[in-house]
Amino acid sequence: MPNVLVIADDFTGANDTGVLLKDEGGFEAVSFLSCNDIEKFHYDKDIFCVNTDTRDKKSQYSYNLIRDITCKFKNRVKLISKRIDSTLRGNVGSEIDAVLDELGPEYKAIVVASYPSSGRICLGGYILVNGIPLEKTNVSSDVKTPVKSSNVISIIKSQSKKSIGYIPLEDVLKGAEFLKGRIEKDSSKIIVIDAVSNEDVMVIADACTSLREKVVCVDPGPFTSYLSINRLKSIKATPYRSLMVIGSITELTRKQLEYFKGHREVLIYNVDVNNLINDFEDELKKALDYMQKDYENYKYLCITTSLIKAEIESGISLDVSNIISDRLNKIAKAILDMKDFNIKLVYLSGGDTAQGFLKNINSIAMEIIEEIIPLAVYGKIIGGQFHGLHVLTKGGLIGDETSMAFIMSTIEKNIERGSKDE
């Protein structure tokens, strides 16, 4: 699931905000043609931008759809943005109401209707497009959704049932701490704030980052971008990673890993089994060098023998199999020892691999937390150097090709919930 949900009333608007988040914050963003397409999407991305296609629809229809989308995502994301058109076309007020009604009284909407780099600014509560009042531009004669006013508050008030406040530019220019106090003192559910430069928008984002109340971003993109960076930068700065140790060499495991590789950012080191047996120190060095060179670009690190050739598989004796398992786990422990990797979860596929891993790290037991799917058990390490490490043990013949991806997503949600509760 994403960290930020952007609800836009048209597709190009969704794209505009998505590219800002990508360019300014380095986030991975995906823009959906329709909210119906989200459930079909199983990739890890930071930002979901959703096109509701409601700009020229009836107000009640827009309200119902936006509220339904908010309901589906409100407990799954860290920030919701109601993306509005930079010329305030569409059902701006009713769509803000829909988000607020669903989220509840602890939320307020901060409206920053400025997009300075596109010549759109808000000054005195009025929108100017390249210095011209909005109502004097071509948008006033738009065929589908004409806008006859330049006053942001008037436009929203004509469509919304919420109380609306206003903070002028002079308060923004006094800095984030002062502005934060002004926002907190304003009891309005919707607050319109002036901004004439990107620096002004950044000040507003800084002020909103530490507010006691929860905030919905309402803007054409820049405010959402800056607030997302503030809210998520600690997550991006110190990401935890998952280590996958796959000793099983079944055909099903291969399919699961191939599916996972197609849907996640995973760095895979395919162990050279012959080298692992004949020159372990060399293979260990190669594995660590491989991981260290490129690990920062990946959330998942994987060491595996599941991709070895069939003719090698058939010639492996029980003794050699035990040696492979033991040395694979020694590589896993060496990776765990690399503090920069920040491994928080270890996925262990194959019964011998799972048992051997716990022995190699001197664990005495595993705390059982949950069965994710039949015979795939999630828990925490007890004892040893890595006490408290999250771990998943799974047999090589369990599940279907999507199971690895499903298991990892489920455990990660558990870890995130646990982090919030700590």
N, C-alpha and C positions, 0 to 999 in steps of 0.2 A: 504494500500500500504506500501511497505517496506521503510526504510530509506536508505538502501544500496543495489545496484544491482551488483552482481558479474556475469560477462559473461565469462564462461569457455569453452574451446574447447573439453573437455571430461567430463564424469560424475564423475570419481574419483577425478579429479581436482576440480570440483565444490564442492564435499564433503570435500576435504582437506581444502579449504578456509573456508567453512561453519563451520567446527568444530573448526578452529582457532578462528573465531569470537565468537563462543559460549564459548569456554574455556577461552580465554583471556579477552573478553569484557562482557561476560554474556549476549550476545544478543541471541534472538531466531532466528534460521536460518532454512530455508527449501531449499532443493536441488531438482530441477526439472529435470526429465529425458529429457524433451524437452520444448522449448519455447512455443509450442502449448498448453501445459498443464496449463500455468499460468492463463489464463482467467477463468479456471474452479475452481480456488482456491479462497476462500473467507475468509480465516482466517487472523487474525492480527499477523504478524511476522516482526521482525526488518530487517532481511536479506533475500533476494531472490538470490539463486545461480542457474544459468541457464546453462544447458548443450546444446551447439550448435552442438556438434558432428562434428566439422569441421577440426580436426587436420590433417586428410589425404584427405581433399577435395580440389578441385581446388581453387586457390587464389581468383578469381572473385566471385565464389559462397560464399566463406567465407565472403568476403567484404560485399556483398549485404545483407547477413543474419544478420551479426553483426550490420550493419548500420540500418537495419529495427528494430531490437530489441532496439537499442539506441534511435531511434526516438519515439518508443512507451513509453519509460520510462524516457526520459530526463527531463521532467517537473514534474515528480512524485516522484523522489528520491533525496536525498541530496548528494549522492556520487556514482559514477560509477567506478567499478574496471574491467579492462580487465585482467582476470586471464591467465597467461601464464604458460606453462610447465616449470618445474624447470631445464630441460635440453634443453629448447628452441626449441623443436620440433614443427612442424606445421607452420601455416601462421601468425607468430608473427607480422611482419611488416604490412601486408595488413589489419589485424584485428585492429591494433592500428590506422591505417589511417581511417578505417571505423568509429570508435568511434569519432575521432577528426573531421572528415569531417561533421558528423551529429551535433556535439555539437557547432561547430563554432570557430571563431578565438580567443575568450577570454580564451580558454582552452589550456593547454599543458599537455603532457603525461610524467609522471615521472616513469622511468623504474628502479626498484630495483630488479634485477634478482637473489637476494640472498635468500637462505633458510638455514640459519646457522645451525639450529638444525638438518637438514637433510644432513649436510655436503656439501651443495652447497653455494659457496661464489663467489662474484665478486671482483676481485682485478686487477687493471691496465686495467679495461675494459674487462678482461678475466674471463670466468667461470671455476672454479676449483671444481671438485667433489671428496671430500675426499682427496684433495691435488693434484689430477690428472687433467690435462687439459681436458676439455670436449671432444675434438676431439680424445683423446686417450682412451676414455671409450667405452663401448659397444654401446652407443647411435650412434656412427659413422656408425655402421652396422645395425641399426634398419631397419627392413624389409619395413615398410611403410614410415617412415619419418626420414631418416638418417640425422645427423648433422655433417658436415665436418669441422666446424670451432669452435674455443673456444671464439672468439671475439664477444661480444654482439653487438657492433656497426656495425660490418661487417654483421652479420646475419640480423639485422633489416634493414640495408641500402639496402641489396640485395632484400628486399621485399617491402620497403616503398618509398613513394614519398616525404616524409617530411624531413625537415632539422633536423639533429641529433647532439646534444651536449653531452659533457661528463664532469663529475665532479669526480676527483680522491679521494681516501680515505683520503689523507692528508687534504683536505678541510672539509670532514665530521668530522674528528677528532678535528677540531677547534670549533665545537659546532653548535647548531641550528641557532643562530642568524647570525653567519658568513655564514653558508650554505644558509640560506634564501636569503641573499644578492647576493650570487653567482647564485642562481637559477633565481632571478629576473633580473640579468644583462644578462643572457643568452637568446638570442632571438630565440633559436631553439624551434621547436614545440615538439620535443622528446628529453628528457635529460636522459642519462644513468648515474647512480650514483653507485659508489663502496660501498660495505658493507661486512665486514667479521665477524660480530657478531650481535646478537640481539640488543645490545646497539647502534650499528651504524644505524640499521634500525629504532630504536626509534628516534634517532637524526634527521634522514631524515623526519620522520613523524611529529616531532615537528616543523621542519623548514617549512613544507608544510601547517601546520595548519593555519597559519596567512598570507599566501601569498596573494598578491593583485590579482593575476591571479587564475583562477579556475583550479583544478587539476584532471586528470584521473590517477588512480593507475594502474600501469602495473607491475605485480609481481606474484610469485607463492603463495602468501598468507600473509606472515608476515607484509609487508608494509601496505597492505589493512587493516589488523587487527588493527595495531597501529594507523593508521590515522582515522579509523572508531571510535575507542575509543575516540580519541581527539575530533573529530567532534560531536560525539553523547553523550558524557558523561554528558553534562549539561541537555540533554533531559532525560537521564536515571536517573539522580540524583533527579530531581524535576518533576516527571510525574504528569500531571493533571489527575483527575479522573472524571468519570461521575456517577451521582446518578440517579437511576431509581426508580420512585415511581409508582407502578402499583396497582391501586385500582380496576380496571376492573376485573370482574371474569367471563368473557365470555370464551367459549371454544376456540375461535380464539386467544384470548390473551394468554391462556395457551400454545397453539401451537407455537405462536410467541416467547414466553419466552423459551420454550424447544429448539426451533431451535437456538435461540441466545446463549443459554447456551452451545450448542454443537459446536459453532463456535467462541466463545469469552471467555476470562477469566473473569467470573462474579461471585462475591460473593453474594449469595442470602440469605436473612433472611426472612423466611416465617412466617409472624406474626401469633401468637396464638390469634385468634379472641376472644375467651372466656376470655383470660387473658387481652387482650386489653380493653375489656369492663368492666371487674370486678376489675382489679388491674392494672391500666394504668402505674403507676410508676414502678411497677415490670417489666412489659413488655418493657417499655422504657429502663430500665437498662439492661435487657437481650439483647435487640437489639444492644445497644451501645457496650456492652461487646463483643458481637459476632463479630461486625465489627472491633473493635479495635484490637482484637486478631490476625487477619489474613489479614488486609486490604492491607499491603504492597505488597502482592503477586498478587493483582488484580487491573485491570484498571477500572472495572465497579463494583459499589456497588448497590445492589438492595434490596428494601424492598417491599413486595408484600402480597396481600391477594388472589392472583389469584390461589393459589394452595390449598385453603381450600376445605374441602369436600363438596360434593353436598348437603348432608342432612343439613349441616349448612347453606348453601346458601339459601335453600328454606324456612328456618325459619326466615330469617332476615326481620324485618319490616323497614319501611321508616325511623323512628326515630333512630333505631339501626344502619341502614346503614349510616346515617349522622354522628353518633358518631364515627363509624369505620373510615370514611373518615377524619374526623377532627383529630382524634388521630394518624392516619397514617401520616398525614402531620406534626403533632407535632414531631413525630419521625424523619421525614425528616429534619425539621428545626434543631433539635438537632444534626443530622449528619453534616449538613452544618456548624454548630457552631464549629465543631472539625477541627481546622485549619490544623492539620497534614494530613487530608484527601485530601486537595487541590482540592475541587470540583469546576469545571469550567462549567459543563453542567448538567442540570437536565431534565430528560425525564419523562413526566407525562402522564400516560395512564388512560383514564376515565375522562369524563367531570366534575363530582363532585370533583374528585381528583385535577384536574388542577385548578379549581376555588378556592377550599379550600386551596390549597398550596399558591397561591398568597396572599390570605387573611391572612394566618398564618405568612407570612414573612413581612406583612405590605406594600406590593407593591401596588401602585395605578394604574398601567397599565403595558401592555406588548408591547414593540416595535415590530411591525411585520416586519420580514426580508424576509421570503421566505416560500412558501408552498412546502414541500419536496415531499409528495404524496398527493392526494386529502384528505382534512380534517386532515392533519398532518402539523402543522404550527410551524415554527422555528422563534424565536425572542430573545429579551433580556428583563430582568426585569427592570422596571422603578420605582424608589423610594424604600424606606425602606433600611434595613441593607444590602441587597444583590443586590443593584442597579448595573446593568450591567451584571448580571449573565446570561449565555446562557440558553435558555429553549426551550423545545419542548412540545407542547400540542397535544394530539391525542385521538380520540375516541376509545372505546374498540372494536368496530365492523369494524374497518378500515383495509384494506390491506389483504395480505395473510401471510403465516407463515414466509416468509423471510423479511417482511416489517420492523420489528424492527431492524434487522441487517443492512438493506439498509439505513434506516433513520439515524442510529447512524454513519455509515461510511460517509454519505454525510455531516452531520453537522460537524463532526470532520475535514473534509477537509476544510470547511468554516472557522472554528476556526483557523486552522493552517495557512491558507492564510491570515487571519486577523492579526495573530501574526507577520507574516513576514512584513506586511505593516506598523505596528506600529512603 
